[in-house]
Amino acid sequence: ERSKGLIYVLVAAAIVGSNPFDYFRVLRKELVVYDPALLSRPFLILLNKCDVVEASLHVEAFHGAFPEYKDRIYVISAERGDGSDAFKDALQKALA
């Protein structure tokens, strides 16, 4: 409640019967129930585990499901560090 913004961290790798855009929708609905004012805060979306081959399908589908958030979506592999610099830059700008 005291934060300046939110970061949604979602697993982009394939998990049987799930996908990151369903999780994102669930998280947004939970915020509405908890405190709708949180939805008005700036946010970034972090799709992690993108080093897994199947993740690319989920990333593409996520972009297709939420084109209005294209400038807020960051794709990374925390294990390899891929994409982390772009995310850190965006986070610094968001908190400035």
Number of C-alpha atoms within 10 A of each C-alpha: 8 5 9 12 16 16 12 15 15 17 23 28 22 18 11 6 5 13 20 22 20 11 15 17 11 12 12 15 13 12 14 13 8 10 10 13 10 18 14 9 11 14 18 20 19 21 24 24 22 23 18 12 10 14 22 17 13 20 23 11 15 21 14 13 12 12 12 9 14 13 10 16 20 19 23 22 18 14 10 11 10 16 17 17 11 12 19 12 10 17 16 9 9 14 10 7
